[in-house]
């Protein structure tokens, strides 16, 4: 049987295994990592990463902890590997003096069979010699190294701006009832959080399924056919918009203002389809109630008009009868008065 712990510890690459929480405890280290950082396995395993590897107190501009912590947090939240730009991060020698080092770090998640993140693998490559170079190196080589460092800084800044833009997009993406991305066969590539949490569905019940077969639609064959037609129209390159019933996980019916839009690549071909929706149940029901109230008001007015017409006719009848009675009474009185 393979002794995987021994294989890991003997790896020629510097590795750490970290716990998947924001304290980032060190759980294991390769021999190469221990040699590169002047540390012993017994002295660091079980301790927090940034307790073992602080920034140099002699470098007030140090960004090692700041940038590495940010990268590890991205791994926790995004559940995917994160490659960092070249990072200056000094290490403490046995005599307590911090030695200047430059590293190329890569952080990656380890996902268990239950879908939960169990560990983070932290791999580094020491690029100090490439970055700093031999002091006797020619001026041309020095200029090249400076250019590499500048490009690394530019890459790190570009990555930061990209992450900010991605976070802003994700914030917008997660607003509203739902937004999704569909492959060109209509299956779900991605779905936003609101569509799951508000409506009571699970991500694993949605991903990779035909969109029209998902829980929002599959309680009604007519609704499923309507949504499928909308998706196929968008896949063909034509936007779609309309209102439809949709369903929550508890079976309750709601109304959605639905759109399905094609997204084209640089060549103009449809590469993905984006369905979006806003819940308009309250608005539609309020409008329906208003229409019903208006109909009832008009009906009441019509009935009142009919009642007024009847009252007028009846009153005229009684007035006519009274006049005839008075004439008859006068004739009777005149007849009785004759001798």
C-alpha positions in Angstrom: 0.0 0.0 0.0 1.3 3.5 -0.9 2.3 5.6 2.0 0.8 8.9 0.7 2.0 10.9 3.7 5.6 9.8 3.0 5.1 10.6 -0.7 3.8 14.1 0.2 6.5 14.8 2.7 9.2 13.7 0.2 7.9 15.8 -2.6 10.6 17.9 -4.2 8.2 20.9 -4.3 7.5 23.1 -1.3 4.0 22.4 -0.1 1.8 23.1 2.9 -1.6 21.6 3.7 -3.8 24.2 5.5 -7.1 23.8 7.3 -10.1 25.2 5.4 -11.0 28.0 7.8 -9.9 31.6 8.1 -7.3 30.8 10.7 -5.5 28.6 8.1 -3.9 26.1 10.5 -0.9 24.3 9.2 -1.8 20.5 9.0 1.2 19.2 7.0 4.4 20.4 5.3 6.7 18.8 2.7 10.4 18.5 3.5 11.2 20.9 0.7 9.0 23.6 2.3 10.7 23.1 5.7 14.1 23.5 4.1 13.1 26.6 2.2 11.7 28.3 5.3 14.2 27.2 8.0 11.4 25.5 10.0 10.8 22.1 11.6 7.6 20.1 11.1 7.0 19.6 14.8 7.4 23.3 15.4 4.8 24.5 12.9 2.2 21.8 12.4 -1.0 22.7 14.3 -0.2 26.4 14.5 -1.8 29.2 12.5 -0.1 30.1 9.2 0.5 33.8 9.9 1.6 33.2 13.4 4.4 31.0 12.0 5.2 33.3 9.1 4.7 37.0 10.0 5.7 39.9 7.9 9.2 41.3 8.6 8.9 43.9 11.3 11.8 45.8 9.6 9.7 46.2 6.4 6.7 48.6 7.0 5.7 48.2 3.4 5.4 44.4 3.6 2.3 43.0 1.9 3.0 39.3 2.3 0.3 38.5 4.9 -2.2 40.9 3.2 -1.9 39.4 -0.2 -1.6 35.7 0.8 -4.6 36.0 3.2 -6.7 37.5 0.4 -5.7 34.7 -2.0 -6.6 32.0 0.6 -9.9 33.6 1.3 -10.7 33.6 -2.4 -10.0 29.9 -2.4 -12.5 29.4 0.5 -15.3 31.4 -1.1 -14.8 30.6 -4.8 -13.7 26.9 -4.2 -11.1 27.1 -7.0 -7.4 27.6 -7.2 -5.8 31.0 -7.0 -2.5 31.9 -8.6 -0.7 34.9 -7.1 1.7 37.2 -8.7 5.3 37.1 -7.6 5.2 38.1 -3.9 8.0 39.5 -1.7 7.7 37.6 1.7 10.7 37.4 4.0 11.4 34.3 6.1 13.0 34.2 9.5 16.3 32.5 9.7 17.3 30.5 12.8 19.2 33.5 14.1 15.9 35.5 14.1 16.9 37.8 11.1 14.4 38.0 8.3 15.8 37.0 4.9 14.4 38.7 1.8 12.6 36.2 -0.4 10.4 36.3 -3.5 7.8 33.6 -4.1 5.4 32.4 -6.8 2.5 31.0 -4.8 -0.4 28.9 -5.9 -3.3 28.0 -3.6 -5.8 25.2 -4.4 -8.8 23.7 -2.6 -9.3 20.0 -1.8 -12.9 19.0 -2.0 -14.2 16.0 -0.2 -16.7 13.4 -1.5 -19.5 15.2 0.4 -18.8 18.3 -1.6 -17.3 20.2 1.3 -13.9 21.8 1.2 -11.5 19.9 3.5 -8.1 21.5 2.9 -6.2 24.1 1.0 -2.9 23.2 -0.6 -0.4 26.0 -0.6 2.5 25.5 -3.0 5.3 28.0 -3.5 8.3 28.4 -5.8 11.3 30.4 -4.6 12.0 32.9 -7.4 14.4 35.0 -5.4 17.4 34.4 -7.6 15.4 35.1 -10.7 13.9 38.3 -9.2 17.0 39.7 -7.5 19.7 38.1 -9.6 23.4 38.0 -9.1 24.9 41.4 -8.2 27.5 40.9 -11.0 24.9 40.4 -13.7 25.1 42.6 -16.7 23.0 45.8 -16.9 20.9 44.3 -19.7 19.9 41.3 -17.5 19.2 43.6 -14.6 16.9 45.7 -16.8 15.1 42.5 -17.8 14.6 41.5 -14.2 13.3 44.9 -13.3 10.9 44.6 -16.2 9.7 41.2 -15.0 9.1 42.7 -11.5 7.2 45.6 -13.0 5.1 43.3 -15.1 4.4 41.1 -12.0 3.2 44.2 -10.1 1.1 45.2 -13.0 -0.4 41.7 -13.2 -1.2 41.8 -9.5 -2.9 45.1 -9.9 -4.8 43.9 -13.0 -5.9 40.8 -11.0 -7.1 43.0 -8.2 -9.2 45.1 -10.5 -10.5 42.0 -12.2 -11.5 40.6 -8.8 -13.3 43.8 -7.9 -15.1 43.8 -11.2 -16.0 40.2 -10.7 -17.3 40.8 -7.2 -19.4 43.8 -8.4 -20.8 41.6 -11.3 -21.6 38.8 -8.8 -23.4 41.3 -6.5 -25.6 42.4 -9.4 -25.9 38.8 -10.6 -27.2 37.7 -7.3 -29.9 40.5 -7.1 -33.4 40.0 -8.4 -35.3 36.7 -8.6 -32.9 34.8 -10.8 -30.2 34.9 -13.4 -28.6 31.9 -15.0 -26.2 30.9 -17.8 -27.2 28.1 -20.1 -25.2 26.1 -22.5 -26.3 25.9 -26.1 -28.1 22.6 -25.4 -30.2 24.4 -22.8 -28.6 22.9 -19.7 -27.8 25.0 -16.7 -24.1 26.1 -16.5 -24.6 28.4 -13.5 -27.4 29.9 -11.4 -27.4 32.8 -9.0 -28.0 32.5 -5.3 -31.4 34.2 -5.2 -33.0 31.7 -7.6 -32.1 29.0 -5.2 -32.5 30.5 -1.7 -35.7 32.5 -2.4 -37.5 29.7 -4.3 -36.3 26.8 -2.1 -34.2 24.8 -4.5 -30.7 23.3 -4.2 -27.8 23.9 -6.7 -27.2 20.2 -7.3 -30.8 19.8 -8.4 -30.4 22.5 -11.1 -26.9 22.4 -12.5 -26.4 20.4 -15.8 -30.2 19.9 -16.2 -32.3 21.3 -19.1 -33.5 24.7 -17.8 -37.1 24.0 -18.6 -37.0 20.8 -16.5 -36.0 22.6 -13.3 -38.3 23.1 -10.4 -39.4 26.6 -11.3 -41.3 25.2 -14.4 -41.7 21.4 -14.2 -45.1 21.3 -12.4 -46.8 22.4 -15.6 -46.2 20.9 -19.0 -47.5 24.1 -20.7 -45.1 26.2 -18.7 -42.2 23.9 -19.5 -43.0 24.1 -23.2 -43.2 27.9 -23.0 -39.8 28.1 -21.3 -38.2 25.7 -23.7 -39.5 27.7 -26.6 -38.0 30.8 -25.1 -34.6 29.2 -24.6 -34.5 27.7 -28.1 -35.4 31.2 -29.5 -32.5 32.7 -27.6 -30.1 29.9 -28.7 -31.1 30.8 -32.3 -30.0 34.4 -31.6 -33.4 36.1 -30.9 -34.1 37.7 -27.5 -37.3 36.6 -25.8 -39.5 38.3 -23.1 -42.8 37.5 -21.6 -44.6 36.7 -18.3 -45.4 33.3 -17.0 -46.3 31.3 -14.0 -43.5 29.7 -12.1 -43.3 27.6 -8.9 -41.4 27.6 -5.7 -40.1 24.5 -4.0 -43.2 24.4 -1.7 -45.4 24.2 -4.8 -46.8 27.7 -4.5 -47.6 29.5 -7.8 -46.0 32.9 -8.6 -45.6 35.1 -11.7 -42.3 36.1 -13.3 -41.4 38.8 -15.8 -39.1 36.6 -17.8 -36.4 37.3 -20.4 -33.9 35.1 -22.3 -31.0 36.7 -24.0 -28.3 35.4 -26.4 -24.7 36.4 -25.6 -22.4 36.4 -28.6 -18.6 35.9 -28.7 -16.1 38.1 -30.6 -17.0 36.3 -33.9 -20.7 37.1 -33.4 -21.8 33.5 -32.7 -24.1 32.8 -29.7 -21.8 31.3 -27.0 -24.2 31.2 -24.0 -27.8 32.1 -23.2 -28.8 34.2 -20.1 -32.3 33.8 -18.7 -33.3 36.4 -16.1 -36.5 37.0 -14.2 -38.1 39.3 -11.7 -41.0 38.3 -9.5 -44.1 40.4 -10.3 -46.6 38.4 -8.4 -47.7 41.2 -6.1 -47.9 43.7 -8.9 -49.9 41.5 -11.2 -52.3 40.4 -8.4 -52.7 44.1 -7.3 -53.5 45.1 -10.9 -56.0 42.2 -11.2 -57.6 43.2 -7.9 -57.9 46.8 -9.2 -59.5 45.6 -12.4 -62.0 43.4 -10.4 -62.8 46.4 -8.2 -63.3 48.6 -11.2 -65.6 46.0 -12.8 -67.6 45.7 -9.6 -67.9 49.5 -9.3 -69.2 49.7 -12.8 -71.7 46.9 -12.2 -72.9 48.6 -9.0 -73.3 51.9 -10.9 -75.3 50.1 -13.6 -77.6 48.5 -11.1 -78.1 51.8 -9.3 -79.1 53.4 -12.6 -81.6 50.6 -13.3 -83.1 51.1 -9.8 -83.4 54.8 -10.4 -85.3 54.2 -13.6 -87.7 51.9 -11.9 -88.3 54.3 -9.1 -89.2 57.1 -11.6 -91.6 54.9 -13.5 -93.4 53.8 -10.3 -93.7 57.3 -9.0 -95.2 58.5 -12.3 -97.7 55.6 -12.1 -98.8 56.5 -8.6 -99.2 60.2 -9.6 -101.4 59.3 -12.6 -103.7 57.1 -10.5 -104.1 59.8 -7.9 -105.3 62.4 -10.5 -107.9 59.9 -11.9 -109.1 59.2 -8.4 -109.5 62.9 -7.8 -111.6 63.4 -11.0 -113.8 60.4 -10.2 -114.4 61.8 -6.7 -115.4 65.2 -8.0 -117.9 63.6 -10.4 -119.4 61.5 -7.6 -119.8 64.5 -5.4 -121.5 66.5 -8.2 -124.0 63.7 -8.9 -125.0 63.4 -5.2 -125.6 67.1 -5.0 -128.4 67.2 -7.7 -132.0 67.4 -6.4 
